[in-house]
């Protein structure tokens, strides 16, 4: 067995050792040492050859072993690396999640503290008294509209308090001498625009394009007249919550805001949306956008309770304002761009100066969270859509702002069953348009207590009406677009 493991040179060396030893014994008897010397020489040569061969074999074995070790190392690294990456990603994801949770907890704590402070500063008794006074004022206005011979059993109404606005003519329920000319809206198309809810719509200034932002992370541009898709892009890593057309010297430009805390500026070039700027100053989801064409400022309202103003030409932030009482969900720009209105979760409505971000006044008298805002074309009326389905209307009075007097809403009515998602004034300010979670789009006239027209997004695949989350009206007032919670887009044209 041992011989099978030996090389033939090793065997020859051992045989030479034996022959040399035998010849040496014979030489001791015969006194002839030539044969032992010859055997010793042969044995030494074989020994040297075997040593060299053994050294070469050992070197070869070492190289083979080193190669095998390196191969094993590479295999281990290839197997361990994906695990290390997954572990790192999981650690990073956990760290980011904990950071976001901590930020949300801090924001929630600040909001709760602000609400407590707000309630402490505005006693419930005082608020109820104001509501009662406004109710008495409204009842008196309704009585003035009744025929003189009407026999109604109403209690005598005390004169309204002197601190209520005396001149409310733009929104009063006054008798209309001529019949109201109800606008007729004809549906020109209804399309499945997105795979998820459409959070925001915007129509270009020339009334040719419609932009839609969706929870499916995409931003799309459509031909407003035909409904044909022009461009689709994966705009954000998370849901897109707001979109608005911005003006520039050439071409079409848009801005989008998202759950991923970013604002992006886009250009429509050769029917493709190209990213121009990425704005990252917000630390919360961006829910509302507005564009001031005179100053070329983009205004963004965020869950981080801030209102920021940006120069769209360079992307620098011009002003940042902080709303201490809660997140900002809605914005409305005054047509002459003197101020921007913001509102959100705490129910308060604040007016900020465009350019400086200075707070001008806070409007009270609202106990419900706000989802939508609209300002009339003449800048005199502010409408507020609330999550309880009501719409509250303020008359904007610069004189009262200068005296820092906080105004009360002059009218409140229930518009929808469920929260009011969007509000618009018609191009001439004659009508107010609202949409809600109940699936209806309603058109209101100031002199009426009921909607003069009701539209909806009818979906044949479902018996329930999808919520209408977004509205857009063309600048010329000819096109009205609505976006649904089911991803549908419907466009009407005024006849």
N, C-alpha and C positions, 0 to 999 in steps of 0.2 A: 504493500500500500504506500510505503514511504518512497519506494523507488519510482512509483508512478507520478509522484509530485515533484521529483528532482529533474533538472535539465540534464541532457546527456553530457554536457561539459562538466557538470558537477560530479556525475558518476565517473567520468574519465579521470578527474582530479583525485577522487578517492582511490581509484584503482592504481593511479600513479604513486600515491602515498604508500600503498601496500607493496608495490613492486620495488620501490626505493628501499623500504624497510627490509625486504627479503634479500636484495642485492647487498645491503650493508652487512647482514649476517654472514653471507657467503664471503664477502671481502675480508671479514675478520679471520676466516679460516684460511683463505688463499692468499691474503695480503695483496689483493688486486682491487684498487678502489676506483677504477675507471667507470665501472657500471653503476656504482652508487652515485657518483658525481653526475653522470648522465641522467639518471632517474630523478636526482634532486633538481637538476636544471629544468627538466620537463615539468616536474611538479610545481616549481615556482612560476613557470610560464602560464601553466593552466590556472593557478591561483590568481595571478594578475588579471588574466582574461575574465575569469568568473567575477572578480571584484568590480571590474569596469562594467560588465554586463549587468550585475546586480544594481550598481549605481544608476545606470541608465533606466533599468526597470522601475526603480524607486521614484526616479524623477517623473517618468511617465505616469506612474500611479498617483503621484502627488497632483499632477496636472489634471488627471481624470477626476480625482476627488474634489479638487478646487472647482472644476467646472460643474460637477454635480451640486456642490454647495451653493454656487452662484445661481444655478437653475432653480434650486429649491427656494432660495431667497426671493428670486423674481416671482415664483408662484405664490409664495406667502404674501408678498407685497400686493400682488394682483388681487388676492382674495381678501386681504385685510383692508386695502384702500377704500373699496366701496362701503365697508362697514364703518370706517373712520369718517367718510364723507357724510353718511347717513347720521352718524352720531353727532357730528358737528352741526349738520342742518337741524337735527332735532333739538340740540342745545340752543342754537341761535333762535329757532322758532319759539322755543319755550321762553327764552329771554325776552324776545320781542313781544310775545303774548303777555307776559307778566308786566312789561313796560306799558303796553297799551291799557291793560286792566288798571294799573296804578294810575295812569293819566286820567282814565275815565272816572275812577273813584275820586280823584282830586277834583275833577270838573263837577261831578255830582255833588260833592261836599260843598263846593263854592256855590253851586246853584241853589242847594237847599238853604245854605246860610243866607243867600240873597233873598230867597222867597220868604224866609222867616223875618228877615229885616223889613222886606216890603210889606208883609202883613202887619208887622208891628207898627209901621209908620202910617198904614192906611187902615184904620179901624173898620171892622165890618159894619158897625152901626152907621158910620158916616157914609160908607159906600151904598148901603141900602137906602139911606135917605136921598142920596143923589139919584139912584135908580127910580125911586118913587116920584121925585120932582120931574124927572124926564118923562115918566109915564103920564103924569098929569098934563104936562105940556103937550104930549102927543094926543091925548084925549081931547083937549081943547081944539087942536087943529082938525081932528076928525069931525067934531061937532060943527065947526065952521063950514064944513063941506055939505052937511045935511040940508035938505029943504026946510024952509022956515016952518011949514005945517007938520013936520015930522013929529009924531007923538012917541017919544022915547022916555022911559023911566030911568033917568040918570040922576045921580046925586049932584048937587051943586058943586062945581069945581072951583077951588080957590085959585086966585091969580098965581101964575108961575113965579118962582123966585127971580129976583132981578139979576142973579149972577149967571143965569143961563144965557146963551147967545141970543141976541135980540133979532138979528137978521139972518134967517135961514132960508131965504128964498130959493137958492139953487137946488135944494133937495126937498123942500116942503111938498106935502101931498096937496097940491093946489088943483083946482078944477081946470081941466083943459078945454079951451073954447072949441077946438077942432078935434075930430076923432084922431086917435093915435094911428099913425101910419106904421103898421107892424111890418118889419122887414121880412121878406120871404127868402128863405135859404134853401137852395136846391143842392142835393148831394151830387157831386160830380165824380167821386170815386171813394172806395173804401178798400184798403189794402192791408195785408199782413206785413207790417213794416219791420217788426223785430221779433225775436224769440222770447223776449221778456217785457216787462212793463216799460212804457215810455214815460220817463220822468220829466222831460222838458221838450218844448218845441220853439222854433224861432223862424220867422220869415224875413227874407232879405229886404232891404230898403226899396228895391225896384219891383218887389212883389213877383219875382220870377222863381226863387228857390225856397225850399222848405228844409230846415235842418231838424233832425230828431236825435235825442240822446236817450239811451236805454240802460236798463239794469243788466242787459246782456254784454256790457262793456263796450258796445260799438257806438260810433257816431256816423250817421248817414245823412246824405244830401239828396234831395229829390227835386224833380221838376214840379213846381207847385201846380201848374195848369193841367198836367197829364198824369202825375203820380209815378212817372218813370224814375227808377233809381239812377243817380248820377255817380255817387261815390259812397263806398263803405270802408270804414277803417276800424281796427281794434284800437280804440282811442286810449283806454286806461286799463290798469290791472284789475280794477274793481268797477262796480256799477258807476255809470255816468249819470250824474244827477242834474246837471244844468248845461244849457247851451245858449249862446246868443251870437247873432251876427254883429261884427264890428266893421266900421267903415274905414276905408283907406283910399289912397289916391287911385289905385288900380286894383281890379279884380275883386274877388270875394274873400272875406276873412271871417273867422269864427273863433270863439273861445269856449272851452268846456271845463266843467268842474266835476270832481269825482269823490267817491268814498275813499280813494287812496290819498286824500289830502292835497292833491295837486290841481293846479290850473294850467291848461295848455292853450296856446295860441296856434291857430292853423291858417293855412292859405289853400284855396282851391285852385290848383294849377293843372291844366289839361285834364279836367274831370277827376283829379286825384287830390286828396287831402294831404298836405305836407306840413309837418310839425315845424313851427318857427321858434317858439319859445316855451320853456318849461318853468313855471313859477311854483316855488316850494315853501313859501313862508308860512303857510297854514299848518297847524298841528291837529286839525280835525277835518272831517269830511266837509266838502264844499257843496252847499245846498242851493245857492242862488247866485246869479250873475246879472249884471246890468251894464250897459255901455253908454257913456256920456260922449256924444259925438262932437260937441263944441270943444271940449278939452282933450279928446281922445283918451279918456280915462276909462279903464275897466274896473268895475266894483264887484267884489266877491264877499259873500256872507257865509260864515262857516259854523260848524258845530263847536269850534274852539272859542266861540263867543266873540269873534273879532270881525270887523268890517274893514277890508283893505281896499285901497285904491292904487291902481297900477297905470303906468304910462305904457300903452300897447306898442308904441314905436320902439322903445328900448327895453321894456320889461322891468324897469326899476319901480320900486314901491314908493308911491307919493305920500300916502298917509295910512295909518292904522288906528282904528278905534276899537275900544273894548266895551262890550255889553256885559255888565257885571251880573245881571239877573238871569242870563241863560243863553242857550244856543240861538243862532240866527238861521231861520228857515226860509225867509222870504224877503225880497227887496223890491222897491218900486221907485223909479227915478222921476222926479218932477220934470215936466216937459221943457221948462226953461233951464233945467239943470242947476237950480239954486240949491236943492237939497235932495237927499236920498232917504227914503223911509225904510226902516228895517223892523222885523218882528220875528218872534220865535216861540220857544217853549213856555216862557213865563207869562205870555199874554200881553206884555207891554209893547207899545209901538214908539219907536224913537226916530227923530228926524235929525240927520247929520248934514253938515255943510260939505258940499262937493269941493274937493281940493285940499281943505285943511283937516277934514275929519272931525271937526268940533261938533259936539252935541248941541242942537238948537233947542229942542224941547222934547219932553216925553208926554205921550197921550195916555191917559188912564181911563178907567171905566170899563175895562175888559177883564173878565175872570177866566177866559178860556184861551188855550194855546192857539197860536196863529200859524196857518199854513200858507196863506196867500195874501197879496196886497195889490192894489191898483189905484192909480191917481188919474183923475179926469184930465182931458187935454188942456183945460184952462188952468189947471193946477189948484183949483178951489176945493175939490172933493177928494177925500181919501176913503177907500173902501177896504175893509179888513175881513178876510174869510177865516172862520174859526173851526176848530175840530169838532165843536158841538153842533155844527150845521148852520150856525147863524152868520149873518153878515152885518157888520157894524159900520156906520158911516160917520165920518167927522167932516166938519166944515173947517178948512184951514184958514186961519186968520193970522196974518203977520203981526198985527197989532198985539194980539194976545201973546204971541211968542216973545215979542220984545219986553213985555211986562212979566215974562216967565210964568204966566198963568197957565195951568194945566187944564186943557179943555176936555169936555165929555162928549161921547158920541151923540149925535143929534137924532139918529134913527137906528133901530135894530130890528131885523126881521129874520125869520127862519127860512133859509133858502133850500136846504137839503136835509135828507135823512142820513146822517153821517157827516164826516168832515168836509168842509169846502176845500177842494184841491187847487182850484185856479180861479182867478178873477181878471177881467178885462173891461175896459171902457171902449165903446165904439169910437170910430175916428172923429166924430163930431161931439162926443160926450153925451149924446142923447140917451143911450142905452148902456146898461151894465150887464155883462155876460159872466155867468158863473158855471162851474162844473163841480161835481161832487163824487164821493165814494158810492153814492146810490145809483150811479150810472147815467145820470141826467145832465144835460147841458141846458141852462135856462137863461132867458133873456128878460131883463127887467126894465121897467120905465119908472122914473121917480114918482109919478103921480098914481101908480097902481100898487096895490097890496099883494097882487098875485103876478106870477110870471106871465108875460104876454106871448111867449113861445117856449116850447120845450122840445129839445132834440136828444138823441141818444146814439150810442154805438150798438147797433143790433148785431148779435153774433148768432148765426143759425145753428152753430154746434152746441150752444148752451142756452138754457132757459133763463138764466140770470143775465142781467145787464152788466157788462164790465165797467168797473170804476173808470171815470175820465180823470186822469191825473194831470193832464197838461192841455193848455190852449195857446193858440197863436192867431192873431188877426193881422192881415196885411195892412200896410200903411194907407192904402187907398180905400180900405174898408170893404173890398170886394170878396176877399177869401177868408174863411174861418176854418181853422184846422184844430182837430182834437186828437189826443193820444190816449190810448186805453191801457188798463192794467194787464190786458191780454196781448199787448204788442200791436194792436190794430191802430191804423191811422185813417181818419175820415176827414174829408175836406168838402166844405159847402161853398157855393158861390151865390152871392146876393143877386136876386133878380129885380 
